[in-house]
């Protein structure tokens, strides 16, 4: 039996998609220029994956626009050869047959580098017909059924359904392609999928969510879970819970992998890093920040009461919503409600809202490497985002500083390990789903 490879930390950087415009070129024209440059820089640095977010409402979270992630990463696939490509797509507003074909095609055009960041959406419902945003429970139930359908479709072709004939041409064996005949609460899908087997068989599945329902979905299906873990204690608790739930589903040890967004303030010296953090905080618009705090608490907080509250006064717990009544990002609400119960002042809540509940640190690359290593060794960090590669100073501090230091410590691999994203992440494929014969 071969030895199991040593665990390493995987890396991600944002490629764009949301709010990707170059105003210096033409304020009316979106452009791939910056994203293409980031993609090449990231692959040169042997970063494992490019991440694209998505927004489904105009002006959402301060954006001026949003590109469609699947089209966006398809373009990036043509200027890269090894780096993984993550597209964020909602299950609330898409049909699983289309999702299976879209991500399957992305896996083909990228030669096995596709990854799906599954979200259930907390906004954008005004653009998708009547009924408003479904409850979190219904959104996650739909997401679970979507994954059942999509995975069954991707497994509907046997590995030998396509073979090479004596003349070198592909030969299709229809008897090795199978219906799925799914009939569920949300969907009826006969199948099979009408594109050939994927290079990875299934694209890597990432899920974003931290509420109880989100954690349950991630424990059952996700290979990587992207979530807000601002402190080590919160990360330890979340990881313990989701891994226990995953084990109850019979999943392998170490699944799902834990993916944290790392909001780092870098300095060549500690003094410089602290100065940059201080300047950033001094530039905060605290009037706008009150609305950000309300958003972090689910949007149901009385803004008039927040407007009257002194910045250095604690937020009264009486203003907190009942999390069971919140229809958006319950996990994030739980984090900020916890801050309120700890006695955070409104000023401190506004500052925390700038990082939207994510993990934030400040220091030199070596000091930041200490923080990263602490979480990695604690088993609560498997994938980390490292952003800012397009800025020359930030690129130096991230790639030549933090990333180089993590490699020196043996935490991050020096190079890609395979040609597909699954190979590079060390993720094995789950067992194939039972099929119905045609």
C-alpha positions as CSV (number, residue, x, y, z in Angstrom):
1,X,0.0,0.0,0.0
2,X,1.4,3.4,-0.9
3,X,1.9,6.0,1.8
4,X,-0.8,8.6,2.1
5,X,0.6,12.0,0.9
6,X,1.3,14.6,3.6
7,X,-1.5,17.0,4.2
8,X,-0.9,20.4,2.7
9,X,-2.7,23.8,2.6
10,X,-4.5,24.6,-0.6
11,X,-4.6,28.2,-2.0
12,X,-7.2,30.3,-3.8
13,X,-7.2,33.8,-5.2
14,X,-10.1,35.9,-6.5
15,X,-10.2,36.2,-10.3
16,X,-13.0,38.7,-10.6
17,X,-16.4,38.1,-12.2
18,X,-18.2,40.3,-9.6
19,X,-17.6,43.9,-10.3
20,X,-15.0,43.4,-13.0
21,X,-14.7,46.7,-14.9
22,X,-11.7,48.8,-16.0
23,X,-12.8,52.4,-15.8
24,X,-9.5,53.6,-17.1
25,X,-10.2,51.9,-20.4
26,X,-13.9,52.7,-20.9
27,X,-16.5,53.2,-18.1
28,X,-19.2,51.5,-20.2
29,X,-17.1,48.4,-21.1
30,X,-16.3,45.4,-18.9
31,X,-13.0,43.8,-19.5
32,X,-11.1,40.6,-18.7
33,X,-7.7,42.4,-18.7
34,X,-7.2,42.4,-14.9
35,X,-8.6,38.9,-14.5
36,X,-6.4,37.5,-17.2
37,X,-3.3,39.0,-15.6
38,X,-4.3,37.7,-12.2
39,X,-4.9,34.2,-13.7
40,X,-1.4,34.1,-15.2
41,X,0.2,35.5,-12.0
42,X,-1.7,32.9,-9.9
43,X,-0.6,30.0,-12.0
44,X,3.0,31.2,-12.1
45,X,2.8,31.3,-8.2
46,X,1.3,27.7,-8.2
47,X,-1.9,28.8,-6.5
48,X,-4.4,26.0,-6.7
49,X,-7.6,27.7,-7.7
50,X,-9.1,30.9,-9.1
51,X,-12.4,32.0,-7.4
52,X,-15.3,33.9,-9.0
53,X,-18.1,35.2,-6.9
54,X,-21.6,36.2,-8.1
55,X,-24.2,38.8,-7.3
56,X,-27.8,38.6,-8.5
57,X,-29.0,42.2,-7.8
58,X,-27.9,45.6,-9.1
59,X,-25.9,47.4,-6.4
60,X,-25.7,44.4,-4.2
61,X,-23.0,44.9,-1.5
62,X,-21.8,48.1,-3.2
63,X,-21.1,46.5,-6.6
64,X,-21.4,48.4,-9.8
65,X,-22.1,45.3,-11.8
66,X,-21.4,41.5,-12.0
67,X,-20.2,39.2,-14.6
68,X,-21.7,35.7,-15.1
69,X,-19.1,33.3,-13.4
70,X,-19.3,30.3,-15.7
71,X,-18.8,32.3,-18.9
72,X,-16.0,34.3,-17.1
73,X,-14.0,31.2,-15.9
74,X,-14.4,29.6,-19.3
75,X,-12.5,32.5,-20.8
76,X,-9.8,32.1,-18.1
77,X,-9.5,28.4,-18.9
78,X,-8.0,29.3,-22.2
79,X,-5.1,31.2,-20.9
80,X,-4.2,28.7,-18.1
81,X,-3.5,25.0,-18.0
82,X,-3.2,23.8,-14.4
83,X,-5.0,26.1,-12.0
84,X,-8.5,25.2,-10.8
85,X,-11.5,27.3,-11.8
86,X,-14.3,28.0,-9.2
87,X,-17.6,29.4,-10.4
88,X,-20.2,30.5,-7.9
89,X,-23.7,29.5,-9.0
90,X,-27.0,29.4,-7.1
91,X,-29.2,26.3,-6.8
92,X,-32.2,28.5,-5.9
93,X,-32.5,30.0,-9.3
94,X,-31.2,27.3,-11.6
95,X,-32.4,23.9,-12.8
96,X,-30.1,20.9,-12.2
97,X,-30.2,19.6,-15.7
98,X,-28.8,22.9,-17.0
99,X,-26.3,23.0,-14.1
100,X,-25.0,19.5,-14.9
101,X,-24.5,20.5,-18.6
102,X,-22.9,23.9,-17.8
103,X,-20.4,22.6,-15.3
104,X,-19.8,19.5,-17.3
105,X,-18.9,21.6,-20.3
106,X,-16.6,23.8,-18.2
107,X,-14.9,20.6,-17.0
108,X,-14.4,19.6,-20.7
109,X,-13.1,23.0,-22.0
110,X,-10.7,23.3,-19.0
111,X,-9.5,19.6,-19.3
112,X,-10.7,18.7,-15.8
113,X,-10.3,21.9,-13.7
114,X,-13.9,22.8,-12.9
115,X,-15.2,23.5,-9.4
116,X,-18.7,24.6,-8.4
117,X,-19.2,26.9,-5.4
118,X,-22.8,26.1,-4.6
119,X,-24.8,28.8,-2.9
120,X,-28.5,29.0,-2.1
121,X,-28.6,32.9,-2.5
122,X,-29.6,35.5,0.1
123,X,-30.6,38.1,-2.5
124,X,-31.8,38.5,-6.1
125,X,-35.2,37.0,-5.7
126,X,-36.8,40.0,-7.3
127,X,-35.4,38.9,-10.6
128,X,-36.7,35.4,-10.7
129,X,-40.5,35.6,-10.6
130,X,-43.1,35.8,-7.8
131,X,-42.9,34.3,-4.4
132,X,-40.0,36.1,-2.8
133,X,-37.0,34.4,-1.3
134,X,-37.8,30.9,-0.1
135,X,-37.0,30.0,3.5
136,X,-33.5,28.8,4.3
137,X,-35.0,25.3,5.0
138,X,-36.6,25.2,1.5
139,X,-33.5,26.7,-0.2
140,X,-31.3,24.0,1.3
141,X,-33.8,21.2,0.6
142,X,-33.8,22.4,-3.1
143,X,-30.0,22.5,-3.0
144,X,-29.8,18.9,-1.7
145,X,-32.2,17.6,-4.4
146,X,-30.2,19.6,-7.0
147,X,-27.0,17.9,-6.0
148,X,-28.7,14.4,-6.1
149,X,-29.9,15.1,-9.6
150,X,-26.6,16.7,-10.9
151,X,-24.4,13.9,-9.4
152,X,-26.7,11.2,-10.9
153,X,-26.5,12.9,-14.3
154,X,-22.7,13.1,-14.2
155,X,-22.7,9.4,-13.3
156,X,-25.2,8.4,-16.0
157,X,-22.4,7.4,-18.5
158,X,-20.3,4.3,-17.7
159,X,-16.6,4.9,-18.0
160,X,-16.5,2.7,-21.1
161,X,-19.6,4.3,-22.8
162,X,-17.2,5.9,-25.2
163,X,-14.3,3.8,-26.7
164,X,-11.8,4.3,-29.5
165,X,-12.5,2.2,-32.6
166,X,-10.0,0.6,-34.9
167,X,-10.1,3.7,-37.1
168,X,-9.2,6.0,-34.2
169,X,-12.7,7.4,-34.0
170,X,-14.9,7.5,-30.9
171,X,-17.5,4.7,-30.6
172,X,-20.6,5.3,-28.5
173,X,-22.1,2.3,-26.7
174,X,-25.7,3.5,-25.9
175,X,-26.4,0.5,-23.6
176,X,-23.8,1.9,-21.3
177,X,-25.6,5.3,-20.9
178,X,-28.4,5.2,-18.3
179,X,-31.5,7.1,-17.3
180,X,-31.7,8.5,-13.8
181,X,-35.5,8.8,-13.6
182,X,-35.5,11.2,-10.7
183,X,-38.8,12.3,-9.3
184,X,-38.7,14.6,-6.3
185,X,-40.2,17.5,-4.5
186,X,-38.7,20.1,-6.8
187,X,-37.7,18.3,-10.0
188,X,-38.5,15.5,-12.4
189,X,-35.5,14.6,-14.5
190,X,-35.4,11.5,-16.7
191,X,-31.8,11.8,-17.9
192,X,-29.3,10.8,-19.0
193,X,-27.1,13.8,-19.5
194,X,-26.4,14.5,-23.2
195,X,-22.7,15.3,-22.9
196,X,-19.8,12.8,-22.7
197,X,-18.2,11.7,-19.4
198,X,-16.4,14.5,-17.7
199,X,-12.6,14.5,-17.3
200,X,-13.0,14.6,-13.5
201,X,-16.3,12.6,-13.7
202,X,-17.6,15.2,-11.2
203,X,-16.3,18.7,-10.9
204,X,-15.1,19.5,-7.4
205,X,-18.0,20.5,-5.2
206,X,-17.7,23.5,-2.8
207,X,-20.5,24.7,-0.7
208,X,-20.9,28.1,1.0
209,X,-23.0,28.2,4.2
210,X,-22.7,28.3,8.0
211,X,-26.2,28.1,9.3
212,X,-27.5,24.8,10.7
213,X,-29.1,24.0,7.4
214,X,-26.0,25.0,5.5
215,X,-23.7,23.0,7.7
216,X,-26.0,19.9,7.3
217,X,-25.8,20.2,3.5
218,X,-22.0,20.7,3.5
219,X,-21.6,17.7,5.8
220,X,-23.6,15.5,3.5
221,X,-22.3,16.6,0.1
222,X,-19.5,19.1,0.0
223,X,-15.9,18.3,-0.6
224,X,-14.9,21.8,0.5
225,X,-16.9,24.2,2.7
226,X,-16.4,27.9,2.4
227,X,-17.6,29.8,5.5
228,X,-17.0,32.7,7.8
229,X,-14.7,31.7,10.7
230,X,-13.4,34.9,12.3
231,X,-11.8,33.4,15.4
232,X,-9.9,30.1,16.1
233,X,-12.6,29.1,18.7
234,X,-15.4,29.6,16.1
235,X,-13.3,27.6,13.6
236,X,-12.7,24.8,16.1
237,X,-16.4,24.5,17.0
238,X,-17.6,24.7,13.3
239,X,-15.1,22.1,12.2
240,X,-15.9,19.7,15.0
241,X,-19.6,19.9,14.3
242,X,-19.4,19.5,10.5
243,X,-16.9,16.7,10.6
244,X,-19.0,14.8,13.1
245,X,-22.1,15.2,10.8
246,X,-20.1,14.1,7.8
247,X,-18.8,11.0,9.6
248,X,-22.5,10.2,10.4
249,X,-23.1,10.1,6.7
250,X,-20.2,7.6,6.3
251,X,-17.9,10.1,4.7
252,X,-14.1,9.8,4.9
253,X,-12.0,11.4,7.6
254,X,-11.0,15.0,6.9
255,X,-14.1,15.8,4.8
256,X,-15.3,18.3,4.0
257,X,-12.1,20.5,3.7
258,X,-12.4,23.8,5.5
259,X,-12.0,26.9,3.3
260,X,-11.5,30.3,5.0
261,X,-11.2,33.7,3.4
262,X,-8.1,35.4,4.8
263,X,-8.5,39.2,5.2
264,X,-4.9,40.2,5.8
265,X,-3.3,43.6,6.3
266,X,0.3,43.1,5.2
267,X,3.3,45.2,6.2
268,X,7.0,44.9,5.5
269,X,7.3,45.6,9.3
270,X,4.8,45.2,12.1
271,X,4.8,49.0,12.5
272,X,3.8,49.5,8.9
273,X,1.1,46.9,9.1
274,X,-0.4,48.5,12.2
275,X,-0.3,51.9,10.5
276,X,-2.1,50.6,7.4
277,X,-4.7,49.0,9.6
278,X,-5.2,52.3,11.5
279,X,-5.5,54.3,8.3
280,X,-8.0,51.8,7.0
281,X,-10.1,52.2,10.1
282,X,-9.9,56.0,10.1
283,X,-11.3,56.0,6.6
284,X,-14.5,54.1,7.5
285,X,-17.8,55.8,6.8
286,X,-19.5,55.1,10.1
287,X,-22.9,56.3,8.9
288,X,-22.8,53.7,6.1
289,X,-21.3,51.3,8.6
290,X,-24.4,51.3,10.7
291,X,-26.3,50.0,7.7
292,X,-23.6,47.3,7.2
293,X,-24.1,46.2,10.8
294,X,-27.8,45.9,10.2
295,X,-27.1,43.8,7.1
296,X,-24.7,41.5,9.1
297,X,-27.7,41.0,11.5
298,X,-30.0,39.9,8.8
299,X,-31.5,43.2,7.7
300,X,-34.2,43.2,10.3
301,X,-32.6,45.6,12.8
302,X,-34.3,49.0,13.4
303,X,-32.0,51.4,11.5
304,X,-33.6,54.4,13.3
305,X,-32.5,52.9,16.6
306,X,-29.0,52.3,15.2
307,X,-28.8,55.8,13.9
308,X,-29.4,57.2,17.4
309,X,-27.0,54.9,19.2
310,X,-23.6,56.4,20.2
311,X,-20.7,54.7,18.4
312,X,-19.0,53.8,21.6
313,X,-22.1,52.3,23.3
314,X,-22.8,48.6,23.2
315,X,-25.6,47.4,21.0
316,X,-28.6,46.5,23.1
317,X,-29.4,42.8,22.8
318,X,-33.1,43.8,22.5
319,X,-32.3,44.9,19.0
320,X,-31.2,41.4,17.9
321,X,-33.6,39.5,15.7
322,X,-34.8,36.0,16.4
323,X,-32.5,34.1,14.1
324,X,-35.4,31.7,13.3
325,X,-37.1,34.7,11.6
326,X,-34.1,35.6,9.5
327,X,-34.3,34.6,5.9
328,X,-30.7,35.6,4.9
329,X,-27.3,34.3,6.0
330,X,-28.3,32.9,9.4
331,X,-24.7,31.8,10.0
332,X,-23.4,35.4,9.6
333,X,-26.2,36.7,11.9
334,X,-25.1,34.2,14.5
335,X,-21.5,35.5,14.4
336,X,-22.5,39.1,14.8
337,X,-25.2,38.3,17.4
338,X,-22.4,36.7,19.4
339,X,-20.3,39.8,19.2
340,X,-23.3,41.8,20.6
341,X,-23.6,39.4,23.5
342,X,-19.9,39.8,24.2
343,X,-20.5,43.6,24.6
344,X,-19.1,44.9,21.3
345,X,-19.7,48.6,20.9
346,X,-21.4,49.8,17.7
347,X,-18.0,51.2,16.6
348,X,-16.4,47.7,17.0
349,X,-19.3,46.1,15.1
350,X,-18.9,48.5,12.2
351,X,-15.1,47.7,12.1
352,X,-15.9,44.0,12.2
353,X,-18.5,44.4,9.4
354,X,-15.7,45.7,7.0
355,X,-14.5,42.1,6.9
356,X,-18.1,40.8,6.7
357,X,-17.5,38.3,9.5
358,X,-14.4,36.7,7.9
359,X,-11.0,36.0,9.4
360,X,-8.8,39.1,9.6
361,X,-5.2,39.5,10.7
362,X,-2.5,42.1,10.6
363,X,1.3,41.8,10.5
364,X,4.4,41.0,8.5
365,X,4.4,37.9,6.1
366,X,6.2,35.9,8.8
367,X,3.7,36.9,11.5
368,X,0.8,36.1,9.2
369,X,2.3,32.8,8.5
370,X,2.3,32.0,12.2
371,X,-1.5,32.7,12.3
372,X,-2.1,30.5,9.2
373,X,0.1,27.7,10.6
374,X,-1.8,27.8,13.9
375,X,-5.1,27.1,12.2
376,X,-3.6,24.6,9.8
377,X,-2.0,22.6,12.6
378,X,-5.2,22.8,14.6
379,X,-7.0,21.0,11.7
380,X,-9.4,23.8,11.0
381,X,-7.9,25.2,7.8
382,X,-7.4,23.3,4.5
383,X,-8.0,25.9,1.9
384,X,-7.1,29.6,2.2
385,X,-7.8,32.7,0.0
386,X,-4.7,34.9,-0.8
387,X,-5.8,38.0,-2.7
388,X,-4.3,41.2,-4.2
389,X,-2.0,39.6,-6.7
390,X,-2.7,42.3,-9.3
391,X,-1.1,45.0,-7.1
392,X,2.7,44.8,-7.3
393,X,3.3,45.6,-3.6
394,X,0.7,43.2,-2.5
395,X,1.9,40.5,-4.9
396,X,5.4,40.8,-3.4
397,X,4.1,40.4,0.2
398,X,1.7,37.6,-0.7
399,X,3.8,35.5,-3.2
400,X,7.4,36.3,-2.2
401,X,6.4,36.8,1.5
402,X,3.6,34.8,3.0
403,X,3.4,32.0,0.4
404,X,7.1,31.6,0.2
405,X,7.2,31.3,4.0
406,X,4.4,28.8,4.1
407,X,6.3,26.7,1.6
408,X,9.5,27.0,3.6
409,X,7.6,25.5,6.5
410,X,6.3,22.6,4.4
411,X,2.6,23.8,4.7
412,X,2.0,24.6,1.1
413,X,3.2,22.4,-1.8
414,X,5.8,23.7,-4.2
415,X,4.0,22.7,-7.4
416,X,0.9,21.2,-8.9
417,X,0.6,17.5,-8.4
418,X,-1.5,16.5,-11.4
419,X,-3.4,17.7,-14.4
420,X,-6.9,17.9,-13.0
421,X,-8.1,19.9,-10.0
422,X,-9.1,16.7,-8.1
423,X,-5.6,15.4,-8.5
424,X,-4.1,18.7,-7.3
425,X,-6.4,18.7,-4.2
426,X,-6.0,15.0,-3.4
427,X,-9.7,14.5,-3.6
428,X,-11.0,11.0,-4.4
429,X,-14.2,10.5,-6.3
430,X,-17.2,9.2,-4.4
431,X,-18.8,5.9,-5.4
432,X,-21.0,6.0,-8.5
433,X,-24.7,6.3,-8.0
434,X,-27.0,3.3,-9.0
435,X,-28.4,3.7,-12.4
436,X,-31.5,2.7,-14.3
437,X,-30.9,0.7,-17.5
438,X,-32.3,2.2,-20.7
